[in-house]
Amino acid sequence: MNFDYLHPADQIIRMIERIYRYGMTTTSGGNLSILDENGDIWITPGGVDKGSLGRADIVRVTSDGRIDGRHKPSSEFPFHQAIYRSRPDLRAIVHAHPPSLVSFSIVRRVPNVGMLPGEREICGEVGMADYALPGSDRLGANIARVFAEGKHAVMLENHGGVVGGTTLMEAFKTFETLEFCARTEILARRIGTPRAIASELLEKARIEEPPTLSEFEPDRIPTDEREARRDMCELIHRAYEQRLFTSTQGTFSVKLGDDRFLITPHGLDRKILSPEDLVLIDRGRAEKGKSPSRSALLHRRIYERQPHIRSVLVSHSPHVMAFAVTERKFDSRTIPESYILLRSLPKLPFLSVYEDAEGTADRFTPDVPVAVVENNCVIATGNSLLQAFDRLEVAEYSAKSIIEAEGLGAIAPIDEASIRELEEAFRL
């Protein structure tokens, strides 16, 4: 589905549903708008339950100021209007109050968007707007002044965040990424000191990005491939629902045969991926007209060098990423399930997935099914898609348990004798 083909009212409804469902706003908080080609602004209404909005509730404010709709526009309409006036390139705005962004706003700091690759590229430099009365012209002027500097993401003192984009989907992706960065930093600070990626490492990562693959056009779609496409989409959607993925980050792949696998595309919204969006890679060539994940080369190397692996998942799940961006080691010896499924769980260098795909692939032996990559991702492998997904879930839930245990007392890992007992009982 091409989101941009939807009517502005339908776009807003779908996006506010997603924002509300994922706890990124409250019944009365947050507002979204779209500036259409006629100069009309479509915006969420004021004082109406965000959890039950219908398309008829969306308000249109025409370019000459006339209000068309059954409700009044959001009380924050003035700052939407001010942003559009200051930035003619922006056509959509997202404002909401997720707890993580509110936390940063009440200490008057901006989240660090440089802890993981890609987030700074999505968010850009994040600004901070001075506090003013909600709904006031002064607040609109304060926010518009920061947007006029060229920023797309702005924190509001004691208020939350606001993001602009050329489309509502683009604005949402930036907003979601900013919220993810805030949440990850908060979690990381509970267990250590989060660190940003050094600029020289980022530059090396850009240089080492895999080249564009040659293309081919499949002549048929076998039944096993159709089944794999369906199963992948079901679990990709589940990963998004469980917030293991964001709309822009997270990769699944499934091996179909010798040097042949399916992988998620680059840049498409994970929540609404369909089977036809997935990309077939055959002997290093990509399915015609599609852009595979940037990590496709790494997936290929893992399949080449580890015949026991049939599925590879790459994720930026926030609790595991708290370990990735700090010096803290992720110890899987918490409960039997964690050790059985995750085993030693090494932490690999940031550049390993860029400069040494072969060496990284060699690490995923049968006793190392999962690894954390510094300031980058968690990689989970399995002999099936479901096993790899289970390991990703267990990694995130185990990381969450460790972080939440910090406030309870010293963690007591399973002792070595009990570990040996587990290894013998489960033939690890």
C-alpha positions as CSV (number, residue, x, y, z in Angstrom):
1,M,0.0,0.0,0.0
2,N,1.3,3.5,-0.9
3,F,0.4,5.6,2.1
4,D,0.8,8.8,0.1
5,Y,-2.2,7.9,-2.1
6,L,-4.6,8.1,0.9
7,H,-6.8,11.1,1.5
8,P,-5.2,13.5,4.2
9,A,-8.0,12.6,6.7
10,D,-7.3,8.9,6.2
11,Q,-3.6,9.4,6.6
12,I,-4.0,11.3,9.8
13,I,-6.4,8.7,11.2
14,R,-4.1,5.8,10.5
15,M,-1.1,7.6,12.0
16,I,-2.9,8.9,15.1
17,E,-4.1,5.3,15.7
18,R,-0.5,4.1,15.6
19,I,0.8,6.8,17.8
20,Y,-2.0,6.3,20.4
21,R,-1.7,2.5,20.3
22,Y,2.0,2.5,21.0
23,G,1.7,4.8,24.0
24,M,3.2,7.8,22.3
25,T,0.3,10.1,23.3
26,T,-2.8,10.2,25.6
27,T,-6.5,10.6,25.0
28,S,-6.3,14.4,25.0
29,G,-2.7,14.9,23.9
30,G,-0.9,15.3,20.6
31,N,-1.9,16.6,17.2
32,L,-1.1,15.8,13.5
33,S,-1.6,17.9,10.4
34,I,-1.1,17.9,6.7
35,L,-0.8,20.9,4.4
36,D,-2.3,20.0,1.0
37,E,-1.7,21.3,-2.5
38,N,-4.5,23.9,-2.1
39,G,-2.9,25.4,1.0
40,D,-5.6,23.9,3.3
41,I,-4.5,22.4,6.6
42,W,-6.0,19.1,7.7
43,I,-5.6,18.6,11.4
44,T,-6.8,16.5,14.4
45,P,-9.6,18.1,16.4
46,G,-9.3,19.6,19.8
47,G,-10.9,17.9,22.8
48,V,-11.8,14.6,21.1
49,D,-10.6,11.2,22.2
50,K,-7.5,10.3,20.3
51,G,-8.3,6.6,20.8
52,S,-11.5,6.7,18.9
53,L,-11.1,9.2,16.1
54,G,-12.8,8.7,12.8
55,R,-12.1,10.3,9.4
56,A,-15.2,12.6,9.9
57,D,-13.5,14.0,13.0
58,I,-10.6,15.5,11.1
59,V,-10.9,19.2,10.6
60,R,-9.9,21.2,7.4
61,V,-8.8,24.8,7.8
62,T,-8.9,26.4,4.4
63,S,-6.2,28.8,3.1
64,D,-8.6,31.7,3.8
65,G,-9.2,30.6,7.4
66,R,-12.6,28.9,7.1
67,I,-13.1,25.9,9.4
68,D,-14.7,22.8,7.7
69,G,-15.7,20.0,10.1
70,R,-17.8,19.0,13.0
71,H,-15.2,20.0,15.6
72,K,-12.8,22.9,16.3
73,P,-9.2,22.3,15.2
74,S,-6.6,21.4,17.8
75,S,-5.7,24.2,20.2
76,E,-2.2,23.8,18.9
77,F,-3.2,24.8,15.4
78,P,-1.3,28.2,15.7
79,F,2.1,26.5,15.9
80,H,1.3,24.2,13.0
81,Q,0.4,27.2,10.9
82,A,3.6,29.0,12.1
83,I,5.8,26.1,11.1
84,Y,4.3,25.9,7.6
85,R,4.8,29.6,7.1
86,S,8.4,29.4,8.2
87,R,9.2,26.2,6.2
88,P,7.4,26.0,2.8
89,D,9.2,22.7,2.2
90,L,7.3,20.9,5.0
91,R,3.9,19.4,4.3
92,A,3.1,17.5,7.5
93,I,3.6,17.8,11.3
94,V,3.5,15.4,14.2
95,H,3.4,16.5,17.8
96,A,2.8,14.2,20.7
97,H,3.9,13.5,24.3
98,P,5.6,10.0,24.6
99,P,7.0,9.6,28.1
100,S,10.6,9.3,26.9
101,L,10.4,12.7,25.0
102,V,8.6,14.3,27.8
103,S,11.4,13.2,30.1
104,F,13.9,15.0,28.0
105,S,11.7,18.0,27.7
106,I,11.3,18.5,31.4
107,V,15.1,18.4,31.9
108,R,15.4,20.6,28.8
109,R,17.8,18.4,26.9
110,V,17.6,16.8,23.4
111,P,18.1,13.0,22.9
112,N,21.4,11.8,21.5
113,V,20.6,10.7,18.0
114,G,24.2,9.7,17.3
115,M,24.4,6.4,19.3
116,L,23.3,4.2,16.4
117,P,23.9,4.4,12.7
118,G,21.1,5.9,10.6
119,E,19.3,7.7,13.4
120,R,21.1,11.0,12.9
121,E,20.5,10.7,9.2
122,I,16.8,10.4,9.9
123,C,16.4,13.0,12.6
124,G,19.2,15.5,11.7
125,E,20.2,18.0,14.3
126,V,17.5,18.3,17.0
127,G,16.6,21.7,18.2
128,M,15.0,23.0,21.4
129,A,12.2,25.6,21.5
130,D,11.6,27.9,24.5
131,Y,8.6,27.2,26.7
132,A,5.4,29.2,26.1
133,L,1.7,28.8,26.9
134,P,0.2,25.9,24.9
135,G,-1.9,27.1,22.0
136,S,-0.4,30.7,22.1
137,D,1.1,32.6,19.2
138,R,4.2,33.0,21.3
139,L,4.7,29.2,21.4
140,G,4.1,29.1,17.6
141,A,6.8,31.8,17.1
142,N,9.3,30.0,19.4
143,I,8.8,26.7,17.5
144,A,8.8,28.2,14.1
145,R,12.0,30.1,14.9
146,V,13.9,26.8,15.5
147,F,12.3,25.2,12.4
148,A,13.4,28.2,10.3
149,E,17.0,27.2,11.1
150,G,16.5,24.1,8.9
151,K,15.7,21.5,11.6
152,H,13.1,18.8,11.1
153,A,12.9,17.7,14.8
154,V,12.4,20.1,17.7
155,M,12.0,19.4,21.4
156,L,9.7,21.7,23.3
157,E,10.6,22.8,26.8
158,N,8.3,21.0,29.3
159,H,6.0,19.9,26.5
160,G,7.3,17.0,24.3
161,G,8.5,17.1,20.7
162,V,7.3,18.2,17.3
163,V,8.6,16.9,13.9
164,G,8.0,18.1,10.3
165,G,8.3,16.3,7.0
166,T,7.5,16.5,3.3
167,T,4.9,13.8,4.0
168,L,3.1,12.6,7.1
169,M,4.9,9.2,6.8
170,E,8.2,10.9,6.7
171,A,7.3,13.1,9.7
172,F,6.1,10.0,11.6
173,K,9.3,8.0,10.9
174,T,11.4,10.9,12.2
175,F,9.2,11.3,15.3
176,E,9.3,7.5,16.0
177,T,13.1,7.5,15.5
178,L,13.5,10.4,17.9
179,E,11.3,8.7,20.5
180,F,13.3,5.5,20.1
181,C,16.6,7.4,20.6
182,A,15.2,9.0,23.8
183,R,14.0,5.7,25.1
184,T,17.3,3.9,24.4
185,E,19.3,6.6,26.0
186,I,17.2,6.5,29.2
187,L,17.6,2.7,29.4
188,A,21.3,2.9,28.7
189,R,21.8,5.4,31.5
190,R,20.4,2.9,34.0
191,I,23.3,0.5,33.4
192,G,26.1,2.7,32.2
193,T,27.2,5.8,30.2
194,P,25.9,5.8,26.7
195,R,28.3,6.8,24.0
196,A,27.9,8.2,20.5
197,I,29.5,6.7,17.5
198,A,32.8,8.4,16.7
199,S,32.7,10.4,13.5
200,E,35.6,8.5,12.0
201,L,33.8,5.2,12.5
202,L,30.7,6.5,10.9
203,E,32.7,7.6,7.9
204,K,34.3,4.2,7.6
205,A,30.8,2.6,7.8
206,R,29.6,4.8,4.9
207,I,32.6,3.9,2.8
208,E,32.1,0.2,3.5
209,E,28.4,0.1,2.6
210,P,27.7,-2.7,0.2
211,P,27.5,-1.9,-3.5
212,T,24.3,-1.9,-5.4
213,L,23.5,-5.4,-6.5
214,S,22.9,-6.4,-10.1
215,E,19.2,-7.3,-10.8
216,F,17.3,-10.3,-12.2
217,E,13.7,-11.0,-13.0
218,P,12.3,-14.2,-11.5
219,D,10.4,-16.4,-14.0
220,R,8.2,-18.0,-11.3
221,I,7.4,-18.0,-7.6
222,P,7.7,-21.5,-6.1
223,T,5.2,-22.5,-3.4
224,D,8.0,-22.7,-0.7
225,E,8.9,-19.1,-1.5
226,R,5.3,-17.9,-1.3
227,E,5.0,-19.6,2.1
228,A,8.2,-18.0,3.3
229,R,7.0,-14.5,2.2
230,R,3.8,-15.0,4.1
231,D,5.5,-16.2,7.3
232,M,8.1,-13.4,7.2
233,C,5.5,-10.7,6.9
234,E,3.5,-12.2,9.8
235,L,6.6,-12.1,12.1
236,I,7.8,-8.7,10.8
237,H,4.4,-7.2,11.8
238,R,4.6,-8.9,15.1
239,A,8.1,-7.6,15.7
240,Y,6.8,-4.1,15.0
241,E,3.8,-4.5,17.3
242,Q,6.2,-5.6,20.1
243,R,8.5,-2.7,19.3
244,L,11.4,-4.9,18.5
245,F,11.5,-2.9,15.2
246,T,10.7,0.6,14.2
247,S,9.1,1.6,10.9
248,T,12.5,2.1,9.3
249,Q,14.8,-0.3,11.2
250,G,14.9,-4.1,11.4
251,T,15.7,-6.8,8.9
252,F,14.5,-10.4,8.5
253,S,15.9,-13.0,6.1
254,V,15.1,-16.6,5.3
255,K,17.2,-19.0,3.4
256,L,15.4,-20.7,0.5
257,G,18.2,-22.8,-1.0
258,D,21.9,-22.6,-2.0
259,D,22.8,-18.9,-2.3
260,R,19.2,-17.9,-2.4
261,F,17.2,-16.1,0.3
262,L,14.5,-13.6,1.0
263,I,15.2,-10.3,2.8
264,T,13.3,-7.2,3.9
265,P,13.5,-4.2,1.7
266,H,15.4,-1.0,2.6
267,G,13.3,2.0,3.7
268,L,9.7,0.6,3.6
269,D,7.4,0.8,6.6
270,R,7.8,-2.5,8.6
271,K,4.3,-2.2,10.0
272,I,2.6,-2.6,6.6
273,L,5.1,-4.7,4.6
274,S,3.4,-7.2,2.3
275,P,4.8,-10.4,0.7
276,E,5.4,-8.8,-2.6
277,D,7.6,-6.1,-0.9
278,L,10.2,-8.7,0.2
279,V,13.3,-9.0,-1.9
280,L,14.6,-12.3,-3.4
281,I,18.4,-12.5,-3.5
282,D,19.7,-15.2,-5.9
283,R,23.5,-15.7,-6.3
284,G,24.2,-12.2,-5.2
285,R,21.6,-10.6,-7.5
286,A,18.5,-8.7,-6.3
287,E,15.0,-9.1,-7.5
288,K,14.4,-6.5,-10.2
289,G,13.0,-3.1,-9.2
290,K,13.5,-3.7,-5.4
291,S,16.0,-2.3,-3.0
292,P,17.2,-4.9,-0.4
293,S,18.3,-4.2,3.1
294,R,21.8,-2.7,3.3
295,S,22.8,-5.7,5.4
296,A,22.1,-8.2,2.6
297,L,25.8,-8.9,2.0
298,L,26.2,-9.9,5.7
299,H,23.2,-12.2,5.6
300,R,24.6,-13.8,2.4
301,R,28.0,-14.4,4.1
302,I,26.3,-16.0,7.2
303,Y,24.4,-18.4,5.0
304,E,27.5,-19.3,3.0
305,R,29.7,-19.9,6.1
306,Q,27.1,-21.4,8.5
307,P,25.0,-24.2,6.8
308,H,23.1,-24.8,10.0
309,I,21.5,-21.3,9.9
310,R,18.3,-20.9,7.9
311,S,17.2,-17.4,9.2
312,V,19.0,-14.2,10.2
313,L,17.4,-11.3,12.1
314,V,18.9,-7.8,12.6
315,S,17.2,-5.6,15.1
316,H,17.7,-2.4,17.2
317,S,15.4,-3.5,20.0
318,P,15.8,-0.8,22.7
319,H,16.7,-2.8,25.8
320,V,19.4,-4.8,24.0
321,M,20.6,-1.5,22.4
322,A,21.2,-0.1,26.0
323,F,23.9,-2.7,26.2
324,A,25.2,-2.0,22.7
325,V,25.7,1.7,23.4
326,T,27.4,1.2,26.8
327,E,30.4,-0.8,28.1
328,R,28.0,-3.1,30.0
329,K,28.3,-6.8,29.0
330,F,25.0,-8.6,28.4
331,D,25.1,-11.7,30.6
332,S,22.6,-14.3,29.5
333,R,22.9,-16.4,32.7
334,T,19.7,-15.0,34.1
335,I,17.2,-17.7,33.8
336,P,17.6,-21.1,32.1
337,E,15.6,-20.1,29.0
338,S,17.9,-17.1,28.4
339,Y,21.1,-19.1,28.5
340,I,19.7,-22.0,26.5
341,L,18.6,-19.8,23.6
342,L,21.2,-17.0,23.7
343,R,24.3,-18.8,25.1
344,S,27.5,-16.6,25.4
345,L,26.2,-13.6,23.4
346,P,29.4,-11.8,22.5
347,K,29.7,-8.1,21.8
348,L,31.3,-7.4,18.4
349,P,33.1,-4.2,17.2
350,F,31.0,-1.6,15.4
351,L,32.9,-1.9,12.1
352,S,32.8,-5.7,12.1
353,V,29.5,-5.8,10.1
354,Y,30.9,-3.3,7.5
355,E,34.6,-4.1,7.1
356,D,34.7,-7.9,7.9
357,A,31.4,-9.6,6.8
358,E,33.2,-12.9,6.5
359,G,34.8,-12.7,9.9
360,T,31.5,-11.7,11.5
361,A,29.7,-14.6,9.8
362,D,32.3,-17.0,11.2
363,R,31.3,-16.0,14.7
364,F,27.8,-17.5,14.4
365,T,28.7,-21.1,15.2
366,P,26.1,-23.4,16.8
367,D,27.2,-22.2,20.3
368,V,27.0,-18.5,19.3
369,P,23.5,-18.0,17.9
370,V,23.1,-14.3,18.9
371,A,25.5,-11.4,19.1
372,V,25.4,-7.7,20.0
373,V,27.2,-5.2,17.8
374,E,28.6,-2.1,19.5
375,N,26.5,1.0,18.8
376,N,24.8,-0.9,16.0
377,C,22.4,-3.8,16.4
378,V,21.6,-7.3,17.8
379,I,21.9,-10.2,15.3
380,A,19.9,-13.4,16.0
381,T,20.2,-16.5,14.0
382,G,18.3,-19.8,13.9
383,N,17.6,-23.0,12.1
384,S,14.2,-21.6,11.2
385,L,12.5,-18.2,11.1
386,L,10.6,-18.9,14.3
387,Q,13.7,-20.0,16.2
388,A,15.5,-16.8,15.2
389,F,12.5,-14.7,16.2
390,D,12.2,-16.5,19.5
391,R,15.9,-15.7,20.2
392,L,15.4,-12.0,19.4
393,E,12.4,-11.9,21.7
394,V,14.3,-13.6,24.5
395,A,17.3,-11.3,24.1
396,E,15.1,-8.2,24.4
397,Y,13.1,-9.6,27.3
398,S,16.2,-10.7,29.1
399,A,17.8,-7.3,28.6
400,K,14.7,-5.7,30.0
401,S,14.8,-7.9,33.1
402,I,18.4,-7.1,33.8
403,I,17.8,-3.4,33.4
404,E,14.7,-3.4,35.6
405,A,16.6,-5.6,38.2
406,E,19.1,-2.7,38.7
407,G,16.7,-1.1,41.2
408,L,16.1,-4.2,43.2
409,G,19.6,-5.4,44.2
410,A,22.7,-7.2,42.9
411,I,22.0,-9.6,40.1
412,A,22.9,-13.2,40.9
413,P,23.7,-15.1,37.7
414,I,23.3,-18.8,37.4
415,D,26.5,-20.4,38.7
416,E,29.0,-22.4,36.6
417,A,27.9,-25.8,38.0
418,S,24.3,-25.1,37.0
419,I,25.4,-23.9,33.6
420,R,27.2,-27.2,33.0
421,E,24.1,-29.0,34.1
422,L,22.0,-27.0,31.6
423,E,24.5,-27.8,28.8
424,E,24.4,-31.5,29.6
425,A,20.6,-31.7,30.0
426,F,19.8,-29.8,26.8
427,R,22.8,-31.0,24.8
428,L,24.2,-27.5,24.2
